[in-house]
Structure formats: C-alpha cells, structure tokens
Amino acid sequence: MTSTHDTLTPPPTVPAAARLLDLVMGNWRAGVVSAFAELGVADALRDEKLTPASIARHLGLANSTCTRFCTAAAAVGLLDAGADGTVSLSELGRTLLSESPGSMRNFARWCGSTADRTTWSQLHTAVRTGRSPFPAIHGTDVWEFLQTRPADAAVFDAAMTELSRNVIGPVVGVLDLTSFSSVTDVGGGRGALLAAILKSAPHLRGVLFDQADVVSLAPDVLRSAGVADRVTIIAGSFFDSVPSGSDLFVISNVLHDWDDDRTRAILGSISSAMSPGHQIAIVEAVAGVDDRFDEAIALMDMDMLALCEGKQRTVGEFRDLLAEFGLTLTAIDRAGLQSVVRATKTD
Ligand SMILES: C[S@@+](CC[C@H](N)C(=O)[O-])C[C@H]1O[C@@H](n2cnc3c(N)ncnc32)[C@H](O)[C@@H]1O
C-alpha cells in the first residue's frame, strides 16, 4: 500500500550527467554484444552451464580475459551467472546462437565490424557534409567494398537476411496477394522474403532480381523453402533496368540505401517494367507513420546517412517520389518496425 509520505516523495532522479554517461556507454555495451557474437560464445555454450575457463579452452581465448569478458557479458544481460561460478545463456544471449530461428548473430557481427564501426566514428562528418564518410575511410563506397571483400560481404548479407527474417511474417501478413499472378522482388537478396511470399500464396510465381554475386546464394534458400520451382532468378542492376512480366513488384529495404537521385533511377526502372494497374509494394521503416518506433527509425536514418548516403523517408516523401513515375500511393500498412507502402501504376 502506498503511504501519503511515499506519494509525496518525488521519485529519485538520475542526474543528467549520469544519464548521458549511460547513453555514451551504449557504444561499449554494443561492443560487448558484437564481440560475443564474433567470438561465437553463444554457440560454445548452447544449453550448457560452463565456467569461463572452459569457454576459454573451447574458443582458444586467454583465460583471465575470458573471465572478465563473461562478467561484462553477464552485466549487459547476455549471460546468467550461477552461484557455482558457471555461466549460461540468457534469453537475450540465445539470440546470438548461429542457428536459432531469430538469430541476430551476423547483424551484431556487422555492427561490430571495422567497416561499420569506423564509419559510425565519422557520423559528425556525415552530418557536416551530407556525404557518407565511407569512401574517405575505405577507398570505395560500401557496395563496391562489399563486392571486393567476400568475408565482410558474407557477414553483411547474412545480417540482412537475419533482419528481414525477423520482419517477414508481419510483412507477408499485410500483403494482399490474391489478385496477383507473379511477383518480382527487386534487390531481393538471397530470396528470403520472396520465399515467404510464395509459401503464403501457392498460386503465385516469383522473380528474384539482384546482383549476380548475391543471387548466386539464393537457390539454397528457395529450395529449402520448397518454392524453387516457382522462381526465376535474374541477375542485373536496377540502375540499368528491371525485368518486366510481373503484376506486383516488391522492393524491401533497398530504397533507404540511396539518395533521392539514385532512388528516382530505381523507381524509374521499376515503373518502366510495369503496366497500368500493376502494383509496387515498398517495404521499409517509414518515418512518422506512428510514434512507436520513432527512435529506432531515427537511428536507422543516421546509419543510412553514414554508410551510404541513404535515408529513411516519410509517407509524404514516398508519395511525392512515386507520383513522379505515375505511381499513386494507395495504402500504407504497419508491419512491426517496417511499413508496406503500396502504389498502383496509373499511367
Ligand atoms: C539492404 S539489402 C536488402 C535485401 C532484401 N531486399 C531484404 O529486405 O533483406 C539491399 C539489396 O540491394 C541489392 N542491390 C544493391 N545494388 C543493386 C543493384 N544495382 N541492382 C540490383 N540490386 C542491388 C543488394 O545486393 C542487396 O541485396
């Protein structure tokens, strides 16, 4: 029961400097999560309770630093510490298991990679200039960088697959697929979203369109989803053209990678492949739809700016861009963090 005294006592406040310190130390927290993912600590533990010494032996780590690292990992919530000196995976830590259905291991690895961390260290430069610092740091833009760095590209592609796997269910849930006969996923990566769409709509055929080195990894994904026989894989660049022949074009988490001019080029290619009545569904975190995910979308916007000069757009920005290509925005549906913006080709 609350006493009068309790009600009148102002809640303890944390000084602003301490809250700021906590905010800045978020960087170190993320560093522990990424190191945990990179080292494969979750895979070493699985369902077991182990001492830090045996984790160190298993992973070939220095004993004393592994003990200190386990303390830090427990402090940020990845490990549960037992009274007997062992540690086990917490619910949070289990998301860093390589094979768990909702695994975020590769996303954590990408965010801790030298490529991503050095880029974020220059966010102030990006804000000052409006340009991505990536080329100045790494010598090329992020896309060329990934094409020449297979190890980084493997982590990046797997990270994108993990992110989309975790949002695919809600996205497929809001797509009304009954009136379409064929869907092209533009920049569809390894085909995870297309596979889920086709599984939910057995009457549909699909086209997976992405760069050659990316679609080369798609057949396994499509086969294991049982939809490979309904998919045509086409390699190419959406800056040149997009294959026609489908009545629905999905583009998921691609337009936010590009500035407005490059986005216009991509939308132009898609619009040229469409006939009147055909539909485009843009899947992205759209700013300002409601306030539930404002912080996450604002931070993603900074990530896009720093990494590739892209941006998270508002509904109004999408409406205006689409209208330039004869595409009329007809619906916007929230699907978790993402939204699905649908537009119909009108001329
Ligand atoms: C952030 S990923 C999104 C992948 C997938 N749609 C998803 O939602 O997970 C961006 C995709 O755009 C593709 N991409 C980049 N440049 C491209 C181009 N010029 N032509 C076609 N695809 C491209 C990349 O290969 C990558 O698969």
The ligand as an ORCA input file, in Angstrom:
! r2SCAN-3c Opt
* xyz 0 1
  C      19.813     -3.882    -47.671
  S      19.797     -5.166    -48.852
  C      18.079     -5.668    -48.833
  C      17.918     -7.082    -49.258
  C      16.478     -7.632    -49.170
  N      15.581     -6.974    -50.072
  C      15.980     -7.590    -47.749
  O      14.959     -6.958    -47.491
  O      16.628     -8.212    -46.896
  C      19.931     -4.265    -50.373
  C      19.934     -5.165    -51.591
  O      20.056     -4.355    -52.763
  C      20.879     -5.057    -53.664
  N      21.452     -4.157    -54.658
  C      22.357     -3.164    -54.461
  N      22.654     -2.560    -55.633
  C      21.934     -3.202    -56.588
  C      21.801     -3.021    -57.970
  N      22.497     -2.070    -58.621
  N      20.945     -3.819    -58.656
  C      20.218     -4.775    -58.000
  N      20.306     -4.991    -56.660
  C      21.152     -4.209    -55.963
  C      21.936     -5.646    -52.778
  O      22.650     -6.672    -53.430
  C      21.114     -6.117    -51.603
  O      20.660     -7.438    -51.770
*
